[in-house]
Amino acid sequence: MKFIKTIGLALFLVGFGIFNASFFLNQFQLNEKIIHTYITDSPKQNLFKEQASALMDQQISPGFTFVGEVAAIFEAINEEALQSYSIKEDEIDKIIANARKGDAFSFQIQVLSEVYPGNDPVSAFKRKAFSDYGNWLDGRSFDDRETFRSNLQNVAGNIKEYGIISQKGFDTYTIKNLKYSLTKAASIGPVNDNPVKYLWLTYVLCIAGAMLYILPKIKDGPPGIKNNGIFHSAMKNVGWLGILTGTYLILFYIFLYFYPEYMTTWIIMVDPISEFLKGSEAGRFFLYGFIYTLCILVMGVRMLIKYRHSRYQMVRTVSVMFFQTAFAFLIPEILLRLNQPYFDFKNIWPLDYDFFFDNELSTLVSSGGLGIFMLVWGIALILIAVPVFVYFFGKRWYCSWVCGCGGLAETLGDPYRQLSDKSLKAWRVERILIHAVLVFAVLMTVGVLYTYFTGTGSLMGISTYKIREVYGAWIGAGFAGVVGTGFYPLMGNRVWCRFGCPLAAYLGLVQRFKSRFRITTNGGQCISCGNCSTYCEMGIDVRWYAQRGQNIVRSSCVGCGVCSSVCPRGVLNLENRDENGRFGKPILIGNDSFKVEA
């Protein structure tokens, strides 16, 4: 068995090594056809070709160099646009001079024709831009020059930030998308020539190696959780290997969310699978969904073997494997193939924070009956399913049985569950942080809906688009992705679920105050071994409750049941209780067939 595990580890490392080496394999060659395909605005297209003349048809490597050159082109175009179309200080002086009425100043929109009299593109743009962004000044009077100048400068600043770049240059969002699209289209090399071969040399080797390493564990003695020196492991106790793994995961998420143009080789590798499922080439989130699903499936097998003594754990693990594969990965991709909106039927607001974004709502509303059904389904999950199911089953019905974030935490993150901080300080931070994110999500959604129904981009002087941009970058990408998964080997497997997930906060509020779900304890049987607290991924000091014979009613508890599964005395049971305190018959709950080895 040891030999098989060694072979498995070797195969995994070879596949993983090829996967990472492929990051640097391809070269990049830009041509006019690529530019015409992805930059459809003719004036901007010509500007880009002019700036990219030295780059055209040149083979460049590595990707960092090519992306840097493309970014420099966009920067040069924007800088030139700003120099040409910005409102200059001397022009503001002319507006002030024309608006002077004795000791006061009165602005009339017609004065722009005197300041910008020509019919050339620059003068025409400045007249229109000032009229669009400064029409609120029309007819207003000012008693002093400096106040008037300050208002004019604000208009000029808004034109510079929002008007010039979007109309005459490339805004940040467009640059981000174009850098990725141009880089992927310009990629040439061995991975492009034979993506299927590299798919086998990477993913298939990694999966085969992982299975050969994992499956022999079923012969490692009888079922049960072993006290196997977990806190002496370099991988499982923030040792060098754990830190290295965490660093890799953090970098992966940073590239995925903020610099996907560097991952084009990895994305090209999964193009054949994307073509098969949805009939089009892969994007960065297809790559992410594919890897995410594979991790849950492969590490789900590990969970099934490790917790094979517990029927509850086995069924729960199969559940998260099924929901991730079917509902989060396959069904949304097949919907795209059928020209229907991409939709994850198990995702719930506010975890699905962009559900109420105007573009999402418009897509669903315009997609006919199925789109309306998706919209109603999503709202019903928020208003009906969450309170009803949490009342009967606790938040575990979602966090530990359905949720993709929870599924990855329970499978890929299981080796790190003992790293969760059990201190009172961590609990205090948890309560503040997770509810703050929930409030942020609610306020953002209010602003988003206000924009959708009124068409106004700001609420109380705050840009709703800026709010959603901040939430998406710092919470959706930074917290949920970079920290939430990247910190598995550093802070445990439920960092996001415990400290940040707004849906977990919503579920937890219902569970804490109106739910039949409890973890019951038999304090007389507790031997204070501490297994329950050690393995609690949510940082709950379960032993403290068990020693006192107190039921565990915590809003943070996700009902994973591992505390019950690792208890050698059957002290802990997951049960549902009615309002009178009576317990119904457990169904797939409790410490069934437990066994623990020393």
ZIFEN-V662485 format. One record per pair of residues at least 12 apart in sequence whose ideal C-beta (glycine too) atoms are under 10 Angstrom apart, sorted by the first residue. I is the first residue (numbers start at 1). J is the second residue. If there is no record, write none. Layout:
((I;J) (I;J))
This chain:
((1;215) (1;216) (1;217) (1;218) (1;219) (1;220) (2;216) (3;212) (3;216) (4;212) (4;213) (4;215) (4;216) (4;219) (5;209) (5;212) (5;213) (5;214) (5;215) (5;216) (5;217) (5;220) (6;212) (6;213) (7;208) (7;209) (7;212) (7;213) (8;208) (8;209) (8;210) (8;211) (8;212) (8;213) (8;214) (8;215) (8;216) (9;209) (9;210) (9;212) (9;213) (10;205) (10;209) (10;212) (10;213) (11;204) (11;205) (11;206) (11;207) (11;208) (11;209) (11;210) (11;211) (11;212) (11;213) (12;205) (12;206) (12;207) (12;208) (12;209) (12;210) (12;211) (12;212) (12;213) (12;298) (13;205) (13;206) (13;209) (14;201) (14;202) (14;205) (14;206) (14;209) (15;200) (15;201) (15;202) (15;203) (15;204) (15;205) (15;206) (15;207) (15;208) (15;209) (15;210) (16;202) (16;205) (16;206) (16;209) (16;210) (16;248) (17;201) (17;202) (17;205) (17;206) (18;198) (18;200) (18;201) (18;202) (18;203) (18;205) (18;206) (19;198) (19;201) (19;202) (19;203) (19;205) (19;206) (19;265) (19;266) (19;269) (19;291) (20;202) (20;248) (20;266) (21;201) (21;202) (21;265) (22;189) (22;190) (22;191) (22;195) (22;198) (22;201) (22;202) (22;265) (22;266) (22;268) (22;269) (23;62) (23;63) (23;191) (23;255) (23;262) (23;263) (23;264) (23;265) (23;266) (24;61) (24;62) (24;63) (24;64) (24;189) (24;265) (25;61) (25;62) (25;63) (25;187) (25;189) (25;190) (25;191) (25;192) (25;198) (25;265) (26;61) (26;62) (26;63) (26;66) (26;183) (26;184) (26;186) (26;187) (26;188) (26;189) (26;190) (26;191) (26;192) (26;193) (26;264) (26;265) (26;268) (27;58) (27;59) (27;60) (27;61) (27;62) (27;63) (27;66) (27;186) (27;187) (27;188) (27;189) (27;190) (27;192) (28;55) (28;58) (28;59) (28;60) (28;61) (28;62) (28;63) (28;65) (28;66) (28;67) (28;69) (28;70) (28;182) (28;183) (28;184) (28;185) (28;186) (28;187) (28;188) (28;189) (28;264) (29;55) (29;56) (29;57) (29;58) (29;59) (29;60) (29;61) (29;66) (29;185) (29;186) (29;187) (29;188) (29;189) (30;48) (30;49) (30;52) (30;55) (30;56) (30;57) (30;58) (30;59) (30;60) (30;66) (30;69) (30;70) (30;73) (30;182) (30;183) (30;185) (30;186) (31;52) (31;55) (31;56) (31;57) (31;58) (31;185) (31;186) (32;45) (32;49) (32;52) (32;56) (32;57) (33;185) (34;56) (34;181) (34;182) (34;183) (34;184) (34;185) (34;186) (35;48) (35;49) (35;52) (35;56) (35;178) (35;182) (35;185) (35;186) (36;49) (37;181) (37;182) (37;185) (38;177) (38;178) (38;180) (38;181) (38;182) (38;184) (38;185) (39;170) (39;174) (39;178) (39;181) (39;182) (41;167) (41;170) (41;174) (43;121) (43;167) (43;168) (44;77) (44;81) (44;167) (44;168) (44;169) (44;170) (44;174) (44;178) (47;73) (47;74) (47;76) (47;77) (47;78) (47;80) (47;81) (47;168) (47;169) (47;170) (48;70) (48;73) (48;74) (48;76) (48;77) (48;170) (48;178) (48;182) (49;73) (50;73) (50;76) (50;77) (50;80) (51;70) (51;72) (51;73) (51;74) (51;75) (51;76) (51;77) (51;80) (52;69) (52;70) (52;72) (52;73) (52;76) (52;77) (52;182) (53;73) (54;69) (54;73) (55;69) (55;70) (55;72) (55;73) (55;186) (59;186) (59;188) (59;189) (60;186) (61;188) (61;189) (62;262) (63;183) (63;186) (63;187) (63;261) (63;262) (63;263) (63;264) (63;265) (64;259) (64;261) (64;262) (66;179) (66;182) (66;183) (66;186) (66;187) (66;261) (66;262) (66;264) (67;179) (67;180) (67;182) (67;183) (67;259) (67;261) (67;262) (67;264) (70;175) (70;178) (70;179) (70;180) (70;182) (70;183) (70;186) (70;261) (71;175) (71;179) (71;261) (73;170) (73;175) (73;178) (73;179) (73;182) (74;169) (74;170) (74;171) (74;172) (74;174) (74;175) (74;176) (74;178) (74;179) (74;182) (75;169) (75;170) (75;175) (76;169) (77;165) (77;168) (77;169) (77;170) (77;175) (78;164) (78;165) (78;168) (78;169) (78;170) (78;171) (78;172) (78;175) (79;169) (80;168) (80;169) (81;125) (81;160) (81;164) (81;165) (81;167) (81;168) (81;169) (81;170) (82;160) (82;161) (82;164) (82;165) (82;168) (82;169) (83;164) (84;121) (84;122) (84;125) (84;126) (84;164) (84;168) (84;169) (85;121) (85;122) (85;125) (85;126) (85;129) (85;159) (85;160) (85;163) (85;164) (85;165) (85;167) (85;168) (85;169) (86;126) (86;129) (86;156) (86;157) (86;159) (86;160) (86;163) (86;164) (87;115) (87;116) (87;126) (87;129) (87;130) (87;133) (87;134) (87;152) (87;153) (87;155) (87;156) (87;157) (87;158) (87;159) (87;160) (87;163) (87;164) (88;126) (88;156) (89;149) (89;152) (89;153) (89;156) (90;115) (91;112) (91;115) (91;116) (91;126) (91;130) (91;152) (91;156) (92;115) (92;148) (92;149) (92;152) (92;153) (92;155) (92;156) (93;115) (93;149) (93;152) (94;111) (94;114) (94;115) (94;116) (95;107) (95;111) (95;112) (95;114) (95;115) (95;116) (95;130) (95;134) (95;137) (95;148) (95;149) (95;152) (95;155) (95;156) (96;111) (96;142) (96;145) (96;148) (96;149) (96;152) (97;111) (97;114) (97;115) (98;110) (98;111) (98;112) (98;114) (98;115) (99;111) (99;137) (99;140) (99;141) (99;142) (99;145) (99;148) (99;152) (100;145) (100;148) (101;141) (101;142) (103;143) (103;144) (103;145) (104;141) (104;142) (104;143) (104;144) (104;145) (104;148) (105;140) (105;141) (105;142) (105;143) (105;144) (105;145) (105;147) (105;148) (105;149) (105;151) (105;152) (106;139) (106;140) (106;141) (106;142) (106;148) (107;134) (107;137) (107;138) (107;139) (107;140) (107;141) (107;142) (107;148) (107;151) (107;152) (108;137) (108;138) (108;139) (108;140) (109;127) (109;130) (109;131) (109;134) (109;135) (109;137) (109;138) (109;139) (110;138) (111;130) (111;138) (112;126) (112;127) (112;128) (112;129) (112;130) (112;131) (112;134) (113;127) (115;127) (115;130) (116;128) (116;129) (116;130) (121;168) (122;168) (125;159) (125;163) (125;164) (125;167) (125;168) (126;156) (126;159) (126;163) (126;164) (128;159) (128;163) (128;167) (129;155) (129;156) (129;158) (129;159) (129;160) (129;162) (129;163) (129;164) (129;167) (129;168) (130;152) (130;155) (130;156) (130;159) (130;163) (132;155) (132;158) (132;159) (132;162) (132;163) (133;154) (133;155) (133;156) (133;157) (133;158) (133;159) (133;160) (133;161) (133;162) (133;163) (134;151) (134;152) (134;154) (134;155) (134;156) (134;158) (134;159) (135;155) (136;151) (136;155) (137;151) (137;152) (137;154) (137;155) (162;457) (162;463) (172;469) (173;469) (176;258) (176;259) (176;260) (176;261) (177;260) (177;261) (178;261) (179;259) (179;260) (179;261) (179;262) (180;259) (180;260) (180;261) (180;262) (180;263) (180;264) (180;267) (180;283) (180;284) (181;260) (181;261) (181;264) (181;283) (182;261) (182;264) (183;260) (183;261) (183;262) (183;263) (183;264) (183;265) (183;267) (184;260) (184;261) (184;263) (184;264) (184;265) (184;267) (184;268) (184;271) (184;281) (184;282) (184;283) (184;284) (185;264) (185;281) (186;264) (187;264) (187;265) (187;267) (187;268) (189;265) (189;268) (190;265) (191;264) (191;265) (191;266) (191;267) (191;268) (191;269) (191;271) (192;264) (192;265) (192;268) (192;269) (192;271) (194;269) (195;265) (195;267) (195;268) (195;269) (195;270) (195;271) (195;272) (195;273) (195;275) (195;282) (196;269) (196;271) (196;272) (196;273) (197;269) (198;265) (198;266) (198;268) (198;269) (198;270) (199;269) (199;270) (199;271) (199;272) (199;273) (201;269) (202;266) (202;269) (202;270) (203;269) (203;270) (203;273) (203;290) (203;291) (203;294) (206;294) (206;298) (207;294) (207;297) (207;298) (209;298) (210;294) (210;295) (210;298) (210;299) (210;301) (210;302) (211;298) (211;301) (211;302) (213;298) (213;302) (214;298) (214;299) (214;301) (214;302) (214;303) (214;304) (214;305) (214;306) (215;301) (215;302) (215;305) (216;305) (217;301) (217;302) (217;305) (217;306) (217;308) (218;301) (218;304) (218;305) (218;306) (218;308) (219;305) (220;305) (220;306) (221;597) (222;308) (222;309) (222;595) (222;597) (223;305) (223;306) (223;307) (223;308) (223;309) (223;310) (223;593) (223;594) (223;595) (223;596) (223;597) (224;306) (224;307) (224;308) (224;309) (224;310) (224;565) (224;566) (224;568) (224;593) (224;594) (224;595) (224;596) (224;597) (224;598) (225;306) (225;307) (225;309) (225;310) (225;531) (225;535) (225;562) (225;565) (225;566) (225;567) (225;568) (225;594) (225;595) (225;596) (225;597) (226;306) (226;596) (226;597) (226;598) (227;529) (227;531) (227;534) (227;566) (227;568) (227;596) (227;597) (227;598) (228;597) (230;415) (230;416) (230;417) (230;418) (230;419) (230;534) (230;535) (231;418) (231;419) (231;534) (233;415) (233;418) (235;415) (235;416) (235;489) (236;414) (236;415) (236;416) (236;417) (236;418) (236;419) (236;489) (237;416) (237;418) (237;419) (237;489) (238;416) (238;419) (238;489) (238;490) (238;491) (239;489) (241;489) (242;415) (242;416) (242;419) (242;488) (242;489) (242;490) (243;489) (243;490) (244;489) (245;415) (245;416) (245;486) (245;488) (245;489) (245;490) (246;416) (246;485) (246;486) (246;487) (246;488) (246;489) (246;490) (246;491) (247;486) (247;489) (247;490) (248;486) (248;489) (249;412) (249;481) (249;482) (249;484) (249;485) (249;486) (249;487) (249;488) (249;489) (249;490) (250;481) (250;482) (250;483) (250;485) (250;486) (250;487) (250;489) (250;490) (251;482) (251;486) (252;266) (252;288) (252;291) (252;481) (252;482) (252;485) (252;486) (253;288) (253;477) (253;478) (253;480) (253;481) (253;482) (253;483) (253;484) (253;485) (253;486) (254;477) (254;478) (254;481) (254;482) (254;486) (255;284) (256;284) (256;285) (256;287) (256;288) (256;291) (256;477) (256;481) (256;482) (257;284) (257;285) (257;288) (257;472) (257;473) (257;476) (257;477) (257;478) (257;480) (257;481) (257;482) (258;473) (258;477) (258;478) (258;481) (258;482) (259;284) (260;283) (260;284) (260;285) (260;287) (260;288) (261;284) (263;284) (263;287) (263;288) (264;284) (264;287) (266;282) (266;284) (266;287) (266;291) (267;281) (267;282) (267;283) (267;284) (267;285) (267;286) (267;287) (267;288) (267;290) (268;281) (268;282) (268;287) (269;282) (269;287) (269;290) (270;282) (270;283) (270;286) (270;287) (270;289) (270;290) (270;291) (271;283) (271;286) (271;287) (273;286) (273;287) (273;290) (273;333) (274;286) (274;287) (274;289) (274;290) (274;333) (274;336) (275;337) (276;333) (276;337) (277;290) (277;329) (277;330) (277;332) (277;333) (277;334) (277;336) (277;337) (278;330) (278;332) (278;333) (278;334) (278;335) (278;336) (278;337) (278;338) (278;342) (279;333) (279;334) (279;336) (279;337) (279;338) (279;339) (280;333) (280;336) (280;337) (282;333) (285;342) (286;329) (286;332) (286;333) (286;336) (288;481) (289;324) (289;328) (289;329) (289;330) (289;332) (289;333) (289;344) (289;404) (290;329) (290;333) (292;324) (292;328) (292;329) (292;404) (292;405) (292;407) (292;408) (292;412) (292;485) (293;321) (293;324) (293;325) (293;326) (293;328) (293;329) (293;330) (293;404) (293;407) (293;408) (294;324) (294;325) (294;329) (294;412) (295;324) (295;407) (295;408) (295;411) (295;412) (295;413) (295;485) (296;317) (296;320) (296;321) (296;322) (296;323) (296;324) (296;325) (296;328) (296;329) (296;404) (296;407) (296;408) (296;409) (296;410) (296;411) (296;412) (297;320) (297;321) (297;322) (297;324) (297;325) (297;407) (297;411) (298;321) (298;411) (298;412) (299;317) (299;321) (299;407) (299;408) (299;410) (299;411) (299;412) (299;413) (299;414) (299;415) (300;317) (300;318) (300;319) (300;320) (300;321) (300;322) (300;324) (300;325) (300;407) (300;410) (300;411) (300;412) (300;414) (301;317) (301;321) (301;411) (302;317) (302;411) (302;412) (302;414) (302;415) (303;316) (303;317) (303;318) (303;320) (303;321) (303;410) (303;411) (303;412) (303;414) (304;317) (304;318) (304;321) (304;411) (306;414) (306;415) (306;565) (307;414) (307;561) (307;562) (307;565) (307;566) (308;593) (308;595) (309;565) (309;591) (309;592) (309;593) (309;594) (309;595) (309;596) (310;561) (310;562) (310;564) (310;565) (310;566) (310;588) (310;590) (310;591) (310;592) (310;593) (310;594) (310;595) (311;588) (311;589) (311;590) (311;592) (311;593) (312;400) (312;559) (312;560) (312;561) (312;562) (312;564) (312;565) (312;574) (312;586) (312;587) (312;588) (312;589) (312;590) (312;591) (312;592) (312;593) (313;400) (313;410) (313;560) (313;561) (313;562) (313;564) (313;565) (313;588) (313;592) (314;588) (315;401) (315;588) (316;396) (316;400) (316;401) (316;406) (316;407) (316;410) (316;559) (316;560) (316;561) (316;562) (316;588) (317;400) (317;401) (317;407) (317;410) (317;411) (317;414) (318;401) (319;397) (319;400) (319;401) (319;402) (319;407) (320;400) (320;401) (320;402) (320;403) (320;404) (320;406) (320;407) (320;408) (320;409) (320;410) (320;411) (321;407) (321;410) (321;411) (322;401) (322;402) (322;407) (323;344) (323;345) (323;346) (323;398) (323;401) (323;402) (323;403) (323;404) (323;406) (323;407) (324;346) (324;402) (324;403) (324;404) (324;405) (324;406) (324;407) (324;408) (324;411) (325;407) (326;345) (326;346) (327;343) (327;344) (327;345) (327;346) (327;347) (327;402) (327;404) (328;344) (328;345) (328;346) (328;347) (328;402) (328;403) (328;404) (328;407) (329;344) (329;404) (331;343) (331;344) (331;345) (331;346) (332;344) (332;345) (332;347) (335;367) (335;370) (335;374) (338;370) (339;367) (340;363) (340;367) (340;368) (340;370) (340;371) (340;374) (341;360) (341;363) (341;364) (341;366) (341;367) (341;368) (341;370) (341;371) (341;374) (341;375) (342;360) (342;363) (342;374) (343;355) (343;360) (343;363) (343;364) (343;367) (343;370) (343;371) (343;373) (343;374) (343;375) (343;377) (343;378) (344;374) (344;378) (344;404) (345;374) (345;377) (345;378) (345;381) (346;381) (346;398) (346;402) (346;403) (346;404) (347;378) (347;381) (347;402) (347;403) (347;404) (347;405) (347;503) (348;378) (348;381) (348;382) (348;385) (348;386) (348;398) (348;402) (348;403) (348;503) (348;506) (348;507) (349;378) (349;379) (349;381) (349;382) (349;386) (349;441) (349;442) (349;445) (349;502) (349;503) (349;506) (350;382) (350;437) (350;438) (350;440) (350;441) (350;442) (350;444) (350;445) (350;471) (350;475) (350;501) (350;502) (350;503) (350;504) (350;505) (350;506) (351;398) (351;403) (351;404) (351;405) (351;441) (351;476) (351;480) (351;496) (351;497) (351;501) (351;502) (351;503) (351;504) (351;506) (351;507) (352;378) (352;381) (352;382) (352;476) (352;503) (353;437) (353;440) (353;441) (353;444) (353;445) (353;448) (353;468) (353;471) (353;472) (353;475) (353;476) (353;480) (353;502) (353;503) (354;444) (354;445) (354;448) (354;468) (354;471) (354;472) (354;476) (355;374) (355;375) (355;378) (355;379) (355;381) (355;382) (355;445) (355;448) (356;375) (356;378) (356;379) (356;382) (356;444) (356;445) (356;446) (356;447) (356;448) (356;449) (356;452) (356;468) (357;444) (357;445) (357;448) (357;449) (357;451) (357;452) (357;464) (357;465) (357;468) (357;472) (358;448) (358;449) (358;451) (358;452) (358;453) (358;455) (358;464) (358;465) (358;468) (359;452) (360;374) (360;375) (360;378) (360;448) (360;452) (361;375) (361;448) (361;449) (361;452) (361;453) (362;452) (363;375) (364;376) (364;377) (364;378) (381;398) (382;503) (382;506) (385;397) (385;398) (386;398) (386;503) (386;506) (386;507) (386;510) (387;506) (387;507) (387;509) (387;510) (387;514) (387;515) (388;510) (389;401) (389;402) (389;507) (389;510) (389;515) (390;506) (390;507) (390;508) (390;509) (390;510) (390;511) (390;512) (390;514) (390;515) (390;516) (390;517) (391;510) (391;511) (391;514) (391;515) (391;516) (391;517) (391;576) (392;515) (392;516) (392;517) (392;576) (392;584) (393;511) (393;515) (393;516) (393;517) (393;559) (393;574) (393;576) (393;587) (393;589) (394;507) (394;508) (394;510) (394;511) (394;512) (394;515) (394;516) (394;517) (394;518) (394;519) (394;553) (394;557) (394;558) (394;559) (394;574) (394;576) (395;497) (395;503) (395;504) (395;505) (395;506) (395;507) (395;508) (395;509) (395;510) (395;511) (395;512) (395;515) (395;517) (395;555) (395;556) (395;557) (395;558) (395;559) (396;507) (396;511) (396;515) (396;517) (396;557) (396;558) (396;559) (396;560) (396;561) (396;574) (396;589) (397;507) (397;517) (397;559) (398;503) (398;504) (398;507) (398;558) (398;559) (399;494) (399;497) (399;501) (399;503) (399;504) (399;507) (399;508) (399;511) (399;538) (399;556) (399;557) (399;558) (399;559) (399;560) (400;497) (400;537) (400;557) (400;558) (400;559) (400;560) (400;561) (400;562) (401;558) (401;559) (401;560) (403;497) (403;501) (403;503) (403;504) (403;507) (403;558) (405;480) (405;481) (405;484) (405;485) (405;494) (405;496) (405;497) (405;500) (405;501) (405;503) (405;504) (406;493) (406;494) (406;496) (406;497) (406;501) (406;504) (406;537) (406;558) (406;560) (408;484) (408;485) (408;488) (408;493) (408;496) (409;484) (409;485) (409;488) (409;492) (409;493) (409;494) (409;495) (409;496) (409;497) (409;498) (409;537) (409;558) (409;560) (410;493) (410;494) (410;497) (410;537) (410;558) (410;560) (410;562) (411;493) (412;485) (412;488) (412;493) (413;484) (413;485) (413;487) (413;488) (413;489) (413;492) (413;493) (413;494) (413;495) (413;497) (413;537) (414;488) (414;493) (414;535) (414;537) (414;560) (414;562) (415;488) (415;489) (415;493) (416;487) (416;488) (416;489) (416;490) (416;491) (416;492) (416;493) (416;494) (416;495) (416;537) (417;488) (417;492) (417;493) (417;494) (417;534) (417;535) (417;536) (417;537) (417;538) (417;560) (417;562) (418;492) (418;493) (418;531) (418;533) (418;534) (418;535) (418;536) (418;537) (419;487) (419;488) (419;489) (419;490) (419;491) (419;492) (419;493) (419;494) (419;495) (419;534) (419;537) (419;539) (420;491) (420;492) (420;493) (420;494) (420;495) (420;498) (420;533) (420;534) (420;535) (420;536) (420;537) (420;538) (420;539) (420;540) (421;491) (421;492) (421;495) (421;498) (421;499) (421;539) (422;533) (422;534) (422;536) (422;538) (422;539) (422;540) (422;541) (422;542) (422;543) (422;544) (423;539) (423;541) (424;541) (426;491) (426;498) (426;499) (426;539) (427;498) (427;538) (427;539) (427;540) (427;541) (427;554) (427;556) (429;498) (429;499) (430;498) (430;499) (430;500) (430;505) (430;538) (430;539) (430;555) (430;556) (431;499) (431;505) (431;508) (431;555) (431;556) (432;499) (433;479) (433;498) (433;499) (433;500) (433;505) (434;496) (434;497) (434;498) (434;499) (434;500) (434;501) (434;502) (434;504) (434;505) (434;506) (434;508) (434;555) (434;556) (435;502) (435;505) (435;506) (435;508) (435;509) (435;555) (436;499) (436;500) (436;502) (436;505) (437;471) (437;474) (437;475) (437;479) (437;480) (437;496) (437;499) (437;500) (437;501) (437;502) (437;503) (437;504) (437;505) (438;500) (438;501) (438;502) (438;503) (438;504) (438;505) (438;506) (438;508) (438;509) (439;502) (439;505) (440;467) (440;470) (440;471) (440;474) (440;475) (440;502) (441;471) (441;475) (441;476) (441;501) (441;502) (441;503) (441;505) (441;506) (442;502) (442;506) (443;459) (443;462) (443;464) (443;467) (443;471) (444;464) (444;467) (444;468) (444;470) (444;471) (444;472) (444;475) (444;502) (445;464) (445;467) (445;468) (445;471) (445;502) (446;459) (446;464) (446;467) (447;459) (447;460) (447;462) (447;463) (447;464) (447;465) (447;466) (447;467) (447;468) (448;464) (448;465) (448;467) (448;468) (448;471) (449;464) (450;464) (451;463) (451;464) (451;465) (451;467) (451;468) (452;464) (471;502) (475;496) (475;500) (475;501) (475;502) (478;500) (479;495) (479;496) (479;499) (479;500) (479;501) (480;495) (480;496) (480;497) (480;500) (480;501) (480;502) (481;496) (482;496) (483;495) (483;496) (483;499) (483;500) (484;496) (484;497) (484;498) (484;499) (484;500) (484;501) (487;499) (491;539) (492;536) (492;537) (492;538) (492;539) (493;537) (493;538) (494;536) (494;537) (494;538) (494;539) (494;556) (494;558) (494;560) (495;537) (495;539) (497;537) (497;538) (497;556) (497;558) (498;537) (498;538) (498;539) (498;540) (498;556) (498;558) (499;539) (499;556) (504;538) (504;555) (504;556) (504;558) (505;555) (505;556) (507;555) (507;556) (507;558) (508;538) (508;554) (508;555) (508;556) (508;557) (508;558) (509;555) (510;555) (511;553) (511;554) (511;555) (511;556) (511;557) (511;558) (511;559) (512;553) (512;554) (512;555) (512;556) (512;557) (513;553) (513;555) (514;579) (515;553) (515;555) (515;576) (515;577) (516;575) (516;576) (516;577) (516;578) (516;579) (516;583) (516;584) (517;552) (517;553) (517;557) (517;559) (517;574) (517;575) (517;576) (517;577) (517;589) (518;551) (518;552) (518;553) (518;554) (518;557) (518;559) (518;573) (518;574) (518;575) (518;576) (518;577) (518;581) (518;583) (519;532) (519;540) (519;542) (519;545) (519;546) (519;550) (519;551) (519;552) (519;553) (519;554) (519;557) (519;559) (519;561) (519;563) (519;564) (519;571) (519;572) (519;573) (519;574) (519;575) (519;589) (519;590) (520;545) (520;549) (520;550) (520;551) (520;552) (520;564) (520;571) (520;572) (520;573) (520;574) (520;575) (520;577) (520;583) (520;590) (521;542) (521;543) (521;545) (521;546) (521;547) (521;548) (521;549) (521;550) (521;551) (521;552) (521;563) (521;564) (521;567) (521;571) (521;572) (521;573) (522;546) (522;549) (522;567) (522;569) (522;570) (522;571) (522;572) (522;573) (523;545) (523;546) (523;547) (523;548) (523;549) (523;550) (523;571) (524;549) (524;569) (524;571) (525;546) (525;549) (525;567) (525;568) (525;569) (525;570) (525;571) (525;572) (526;542) (526;543) (526;545) (526;546) (526;547) (526;548) (526;549) (526;567) (526;569) (526;571) (526;572) (527;543) (527;546) (527;547) (527;567) (527;568) (527;569) (527;571) (528;543) (528;546) (528;547) (529;543) (529;546) (529;566) (529;567) (529;568) (529;569) (529;571) (529;596) (530;542) (530;543) (530;546) (530;566) (531;543) (531;562) (531;563) (531;565) (531;566) (531;567) (531;568) (531;569) (531;571) (531;572) (531;596) (532;544) (532;545) (532;546) (532;552) (532;562) (532;563) (532;564) (532;565) (532;566) (532;567) (532;571) (532;572) (533;545) (533;546) (533;563) (534;562) (534;563) (534;566) (535;560) (535;562) (535;563) (535;565) (535;566) (535;567) (536;552) (536;554) (536;556) (536;557) (536;558) (536;560) (536;562) (536;563) (536;566) (537;558) (537;560) (537;562) (537;563) (538;554) (538;555) (538;556) (538;557) (538;558) (538;559) (538;560) (538;563) (539;554) (539;556) (540;552) (540;554) (540;556) (540;557) (540;558) (540;563) (542;554) (542;557) (542;562) (542;563) (542;564) (542;566) (542;567) (542;571) (542;572) (543;563) (543;567) (543;571) (543;572) (545;563) (545;571) (545;572) (546;563) (546;567) (546;569) (546;571) (546;572) (547;571) (549;571) (551;572) (551;573) (551;575) (551;577) (551;581) (552;572) (552;574) (553;577) (557;574) (559;574) (559;589) (560;574) (561;573) (561;574) (561;588) (561;589) (561;590) (561;591) (561;592) (563;591) (564;589) (564;590) (564;591) (564;592) (564;594) (565;590) (565;591) (565;592) (565;593) (565;594) (565;595) (565;596) (566;591) (566;594) (566;596) (567;591) (567;594) (567;596) (568;591) (568;594) (568;595) (568;596) (568;597) (568;598) (569;591) (569;594) (569;596) (570;590) (570;591) (570;592) (570;594) (571;591) (572;590) (572;591) (572;594) (573;586) (573;589) (573;590) (573;591) (573;592) (574;586) (574;588) (574;589) (574;590) (574;591) (575;589) (575;590) (576;589))
